[in-house]
């Protein structure tokens, strides 16, 4: 009986190993190379993580202040834009509302650009640093432009800093949380869940505090005016500058996931076109065998990538 159990256990182990190999085989050769590169780059950090898997990685102590500072900055500006455009820039109420809404729309459009650049070429670290610098430049601009007489009356010049800020905040938005997740190994799911709880606390505390403080600062008197938006915007600018400095200081502690090295939106479009072309020419039997129509491009693009394309498509339209 003992011998039979040993044989059964061996069979289970073989089956598990086979399943693991099969999952790995869904990756393309390039994706396998990237996984190996990631393992080499992070070998020392990964060993430390596995030595104490329940401990929050040191890197997270640099990521959390960054998210707090960014949300403090964003919500220090966005809710006050409508009044800022009217009182400082002289816009009419309807026009100010249009410009405020345009800023919010752009801030939620540019995450698509940031995500594409991060995963394709820059990686999360450089994407966060690069777009954060853009963000900070925009904050300095709006702080200076809020001083009466610095710029001539112009809707374009008034909105220009907001465009720069939208590019910056949108560019880093999809990267910071995923960069935090990258600091954990697959075996640390429970510890990672705890990190994301703290991460969202940082978001909410930053956003909440600034909405109490910044509106009160706009009521200060400066430059012979009854409002002082330059001082109000200066505070979140300083907070974000400090948060960015803290984030940059943690560079040596970060696990780095290498970018793919090719433009993912283009690759996804090419995969979809190839799969659609083959699907249209396939017989009913071939379609039934493949299942989802995207699987017709599996040989060239790998099952894992096509699954990600499918998930992204579900965000846009059911596919």
C-alpha positions as CSV (number, residue, x, y, z in Angstrom):
1,X,0.0,0.0,0.0
2,X,2.8,2.4,0.9
3,X,4.4,1.8,-2.5
4,X,1.1,2.6,-4.2
5,X,0.9,5.9,-2.3
6,X,4.4,6.7,-3.4
7,X,3.5,6.1,-7.0
8,X,0.4,8.3,-6.7
9,X,2.3,11.1,-5.1
10,X,5.0,10.9,-7.8
11,X,2.2,11.1,-10.4
12,X,0.7,14.1,-8.8
13,X,4.1,15.8,-8.7
14,X,4.7,15.0,-12.3
15,X,1.2,16.3,-13.2
16,X,1.9,19.6,-11.3
17,X,5.2,19.9,-13.0
18,X,3.6,19.3,-16.4
19,X,1.0,22.0,-15.7
20,X,3.7,24.5,-14.6
21,X,5.8,23.8,-17.7
22,X,2.7,24.1,-19.9
23,X,1.9,27.6,-18.4
24,X,5.5,28.7,-19.0
25,X,5.3,27.5,-22.6
26,X,2.4,29.9,-23.2
27,X,5.0,32.6,-23.1
28,X,7.0,33.7,-26.2
29,X,10.8,33.3,-26.2
30,X,11.1,37.1,-25.7
31,X,8.8,37.0,-22.7
32,X,10.8,34.1,-21.2
33,X,14.0,36.1,-21.6
34,X,12.4,39.0,-19.8
35,X,11.4,36.8,-16.9
36,X,15.0,35.5,-16.7
37,X,16.3,39.1,-16.8
38,X,13.9,40.1,-14.0
39,X,15.1,37.2,-11.9
40,X,18.8,38.2,-12.4
41,X,18.2,41.9,-11.8
42,X,16.3,41.2,-8.5
43,X,18.1,38.1,-7.2
44,X,19.6,39.9,-4.1
45,X,16.3,41.7,-3.3
46,X,14.3,38.5,-3.8
47,X,16.5,36.5,-1.4
48,X,15.8,39.2,1.3
49,X,12.1,39.1,0.6
50,X,11.9,35.3,0.9
51,X,13.9,35.5,4.2
52,X,11.1,37.5,5.8
53,X,8.1,37.2,3.5
54,X,5.6,38.8,5.9
55,X,7.6,42.0,6.3
56,X,6.7,45.0,4.2
57,X,9.6,45.5,1.7
58,X,11.8,48.6,2.3
59,X,10.8,49.9,-1.2
60,X,7.2,50.4,0.0
61,X,8.3,53.0,2.5
62,X,9.4,55.2,-0.4
63,X,6.3,54.4,-2.6
64,X,3.6,55.2,0.0
65,X,4.7,58.9,0.7
66,X,4.9,59.4,-3.1
67,X,1.3,58.4,-3.5
68,X,0.2,60.5,-0.5
69,X,2.0,63.5,-1.9
70,X,0.6,63.1,-5.4
71,X,-3.0,62.8,-4.2
72,X,-2.5,65.7,-1.9
73,X,-1.3,67.7,-4.9
74,X,-4.0,66.7,-7.3
75,X,-6.9,67.2,-4.9
76,X,-5.3,70.5,-3.8
77,X,-5.8,71.8,-7.3
78,X,-8.7,70.0,-9.1
79,X,-11.6,70.9,-6.8
80,X,-10.5,74.6,-6.7
81,X,-10.1,75.1,-10.5
82,X,-13.6,76.3,-11.1
83,X,-13.3,79.3,-8.8
84,X,-9.7,79.8,-9.8
85,X,-10.6,80.2,-13.4
86,X,-13.4,82.7,-12.5
87,X,-11.7,84.8,-9.8
88,X,-8.1,84.9,-11.0
89,X,-8.5,84.4,-14.8
90,X,-11.8,86.3,-15.2
91,X,-13.6,83.5,-17.0
92,X,-17.4,83.3,-17.0
93,X,-18.9,80.5,-14.9
94,X,-19.9,78.3,-17.8
95,X,-16.5,78.7,-19.5
96,X,-14.7,77.9,-16.2
97,X,-16.7,74.7,-15.9
98,X,-15.7,73.7,-19.4
99,X,-12.0,74.2,-18.7
100,X,-12.3,72.4,-15.3
101,X,-14.0,69.4,-16.9
102,X,-11.4,69.4,-19.7
103,X,-8.6,69.1,-17.1
104,X,-10.3,66.2,-15.4
105,X,-10.9,64.4,-18.8
106,X,-7.3,64.8,-19.8
107,X,-6.0,63.6,-16.4
108,X,-7.9,60.4,-17.0
109,X,-6.9,60.1,-20.6
110,X,-3.1,60.2,-20.2
111,X,-3.0,57.1,-18.0
112,X,-3.3,55.2,-21.3
113,X,-0.2,56.9,-22.6
114,X,1.7,56.4,-19.3
115,X,0.8,52.7,-19.2
116,X,1.8,52.1,-22.8
117,X,5.2,53.9,-22.4
118,X,5.9,52.1,-19.1
119,X,5.2,48.6,-20.3
120,X,6.7,49.1,-23.7
121,X,9.9,51.0,-23.3
122,X,10.5,53.0,-20.1
123,X,9.6,50.7,-17.3
124,X,7.7,51.9,-14.2
125,X,10.6,53.6,-12.4
126,X,11.5,55.9,-15.3
127,X,7.9,56.6,-16.2
128,X,7.0,57.7,-12.7
129,X,10.1,59.9,-12.5
130,X,9.7,61.4,-15.9
131,X,6.0,62.2,-15.6
132,X,6.4,63.4,-12.0
133,X,8.9,66.0,-13.2
134,X,6.4,67.1,-15.8
135,X,3.8,67.2,-13.1
136,X,6.0,69.3,-10.8
137,X,6.8,71.7,-13.7
138,X,3.0,72.2,-14.2
139,X,2.5,72.9,-10.5
140,X,5.3,75.5,-10.5
141,X,3.7,77.1,-13.5
142,X,0.2,77.3,-12.0
143,X,1.6,78.6,-8.7
144,X,3.5,81.4,-10.6
145,X,0.7,82.1,-13.1
146,X,-1.7,82.6,-10.2
147,X,0.2,85.7,-9.1
148,X,-1.7,88.7,-10.6
149,X,0.0,90.4,-13.5
150,X,2.5,87.6,-14.2
151,X,0.8,86.6,-17.5
152,X,-1.5,88.5,-19.8
153,X,-5.2,87.7,-19.8
154,X,-5.4,84.6,-21.9
155,X,-7.4,81.4,-21.6
156,X,-4.6,79.4,-23.3
157,X,-1.9,80.6,-20.9
158,X,-4.3,80.0,-18.0
159,X,-5.0,76.5,-19.0
160,X,-1.4,75.6,-20.1
161,X,-0.2,74.6,-16.6
162,X,-3.3,72.5,-16.2
163,X,-2.5,70.6,-19.4
164,X,1.0,70.0,-18.2
165,X,-0.3,68.8,-14.8
166,X,-2.9,66.5,-16.5
167,X,0.0,64.9,-18.6
168,X,2.0,64.4,-15.4
169,X,-0.7,63.0,-13.1
170,X,-2.1,60.9,-15.9
171,X,1.2,59.5,-16.9
172,X,2.1,58.2,-13.4
173,X,-1.4,57.1,-12.4
174,X,-1.3,53.5,-13.8
175,X,2.3,53.0,-12.6
176,X,2.6,53.7,-8.9
177,X,0.2,51.0,-7.6
178,X,1.6,48.4,-10.0
179,X,5.1,49.4,-9.1
180,X,4.2,48.8,-5.5
181,X,2.8,45.3,-6.4
182,X,6.1,44.5,-8.2
183,X,7.9,44.7,-4.9
184,X,6.3,41.5,-3.8
185,X,6.9,37.9,-5.0
186,X,4.0,35.6,-5.9
187,X,4.3,33.8,-2.6
188,X,3.6,37.0,-0.7
189,X,0.0,37.5,-1.6
190,X,-1.2,38.2,1.9
191,X,1.6,40.7,2.5
192,X,0.8,42.4,-0.8
193,X,-2.9,42.7,0.2
194,X,-1.8,44.5,3.4
195,X,0.3,46.9,1.3
196,X,-2.6,47.8,-0.9
197,X,-4.7,48.5,2.1
198,X,-2.1,51.0,3.4
199,X,-1.7,52.3,-0.2
200,X,-5.4,53.3,-0.4
201,X,-5.3,54.8,3.1
202,X,-2.4,57.0,1.8
203,X,-4.5,58.0,-1.2
204,X,-7.6,58.9,0.9
205,X,-5.7,60.7,3.7
206,X,-3.8,62.8,1.2
207,X,-6.9,63.7,-0.7
208,X,-8.9,64.4,2.4
209,X,-6.3,66.6,4.2
210,X,-5.7,68.8,1.2
211,X,-9.4,69.5,0.7
212,X,-9.5,71.0,4.2
213,X,-6.3,73.0,4.0
214,X,-6.0,74.3,0.4
215,X,-9.5,76.0,0.2
216,X,-8.7,77.8,3.4
217,X,-5.4,79.1,2.0
218,X,-7.2,80.5,-1.0
219,X,-9.0,82.9,1.4
220,X,-5.7,84.5,2.4
221,X,-5.1,88.1,1.2
222,X,-2.0,88.7,-1.0
223,X,-0.9,91.1,-3.8
224,X,-3.8,93.5,-2.8
225,X,-6.3,90.7,-3.6
226,X,-8.9,89.1,-1.5
227,X,-7.8,85.6,-2.6
228,X,-4.3,84.0,-2.7
229,X,-4.3,81.1,-5.1
230,X,-0.6,81.3,-5.5
231,X,0.0,80.5,-1.9
232,X,-2.7,77.9,-1.9
233,X,-1.1,76.1,-4.9
234,X,2.4,76.5,-3.4
235,X,1.6,74.1,-0.6
236,X,0.7,71.1,-2.7
237,X,3.7,71.9,-5.0
238,X,6.1,71.7,-2.0
239,X,4.4,68.5,-0.7
240,X,4.7,66.8,-4.1
241,X,8.3,67.9,-4.6
242,X,9.2,66.3,-1.2
243,X,7.2,63.2,-2.2
244,X,9.1,62.9,-5.5
245,X,12.5,63.3,-3.7
246,X,11.6,60.5,-1.3
247,X,10.5,58.2,-4.1
248,X,13.7,58.9,-6.1
249,X,15.8,58.2,-3.0
250,X,14.4,54.7,-2.8
251,X,15.8,53.6,-6.2
252,X,18.2,51.0,-4.9
253,X,15.5,49.2,-3.0
254,X,13.1,48.7,-5.9
255,X,12.4,45.4,-7.7
256,X,12.6,46.3,-11.4
257,X,10.4,44.6,-14.0
258,X,12.0,45.2,-17.4
259,X,9.8,46.7,-20.1
260,X,8.9,44.6,-23.1
261,X,10.9,46.7,-25.6
262,X,8.2,47.0,-28.2
263,X,5.1,49.2,-28.5
264,X,2.4,47.2,-26.9
265,X,-0.7,49.0,-28.4
266,X,0.8,48.4,-31.9
267,X,1.6,44.8,-31.0
268,X,-1.9,44.2,-29.7
269,X,-3.5,45.7,-32.8
270,X,-1.3,43.5,-35.0
271,X,-2.2,40.4,-33.1
272,X,-5.9,41.3,-33.3
273,X,-5.7,41.9,-37.1
274,X,-3.9,38.6,-37.7
275,X,-6.3,36.6,-35.5
276,X,-9.3,38.2,-37.2
277,X,-8.0,37.5,-40.6
278,X,-7.3,33.8,-39.8
279,X,-10.6,33.5,-38.0
280,X,-12.5,34.8,-41.0
281,X,-10.9,32.1,-43.2
282,X,-11.2,29.2,-40.8
283,X,-13.8,26.4,-41.0
284,X,-16.4,25.9,-38.2
285,X,-14.3,23.0,-36.9
286,X,-11.2,25.1,-36.7
287,X,-13.1,27.9,-34.9
288,X,-14.5,25.4,-32.4
289,X,-11.1,24.0,-31.8
290,X,-9.5,27.4,-31.1
291,X,-12.3,28.7,-28.9
292,X,-11.8,32.5,-28.7
293,X,-11.0,34.2,-32.1
294,X,-7.8,35.8,-30.7
295,X,-6.3,32.3,-30.2
296,X,-5.7,32.2,-34.0
297,X,-2.6,34.4,-33.3
298,X,-1.4,32.3,-30.4
299,X,1.6,30.8,-32.3
300,X,3.1,34.2,-33.0
301,X,2.1,36.2,-29.9
302,X,1.8,33.6,-27.1
303,X,-1.2,32.7,-25.0
304,X,-0.4,35.0,-22.1
305,X,-0.2,38.2,-24.2
306,X,-3.4,37.3,-26.0
307,X,-5.1,36.8,-22.6
308,X,-4.0,40.3,-21.6
309,X,-5.3,41.7,-25.0
310,X,-8.6,40.0,-24.3
311,X,-8.8,41.5,-20.8
312,X,-8.0,45.0,-22.1
313,X,-10.7,44.5,-24.8
314,X,-13.3,43.8,-22.2
315,X,-12.6,47.2,-20.7
316,X,-13.5,48.8,-24.1
317,X,-16.1,46.4,-25.7
318,X,-17.1,42.8,-25.1
319,X,-14.9,40.6,-27.3
